[in-house]
């Protein structure tokens, strides 16, 4: 996978966290980037659930009333 262009960002962090991360040989930049990526993914999912709440509710109501479509073909 090709590396994406990088941008330096100054982010103030708790000194004790930085010290502990260094003691544990944690790459703080990498950990911060992973944390931001996870936060973005979680926020996108949260927004998707809000935007699609009516469709999700309707699908769940259909299954409650009629059962799963093609359920007779399921093998357990």
C-alpha positions, 0 to 999 in steps of 0.5 A, spaced: 500 500 500 502 506 498 503 511 503 499 517 504 502 524 504 503 526 511 501 533 515 504 535 521 500 537 527 501 539 533 497 536 538 498 538 546 498 531 550 498 530 557 506 529 559 505 523 563 501 519 557 507 521 553 512 519 558 509 512 559 508 511 552 515 512 551 517 507 557 513 502 553 516 503 546 509 506 543 510 510 537 505 516 539 504 518 532 502 512 530 498 511 536 494 517 535 493 516 528 490 510 529 486 513 534 483 518 530 482 513 524 478 509 529 474 515 532 472 517 524 470 510 523 465 510 529 463 517 527 461 515 520 457 509 523 454 513 528 451 518 523 449 512 518 445 509 523 442 516 524 441 517 517 438 510 516 434 509 522 427 509 519 429 503 514 433 499 519 426 500 524 422 498 518 426 492 516 426 490 523 418 490 524 418 486 517 422 481 520 418 481 527 411 480 523 413 476 517 420 472 519 426 472 515 425 472 508 428 465 505 428 462 512 425 456 510 432 455 506 436 456 512 441 450 514 443 450 522 
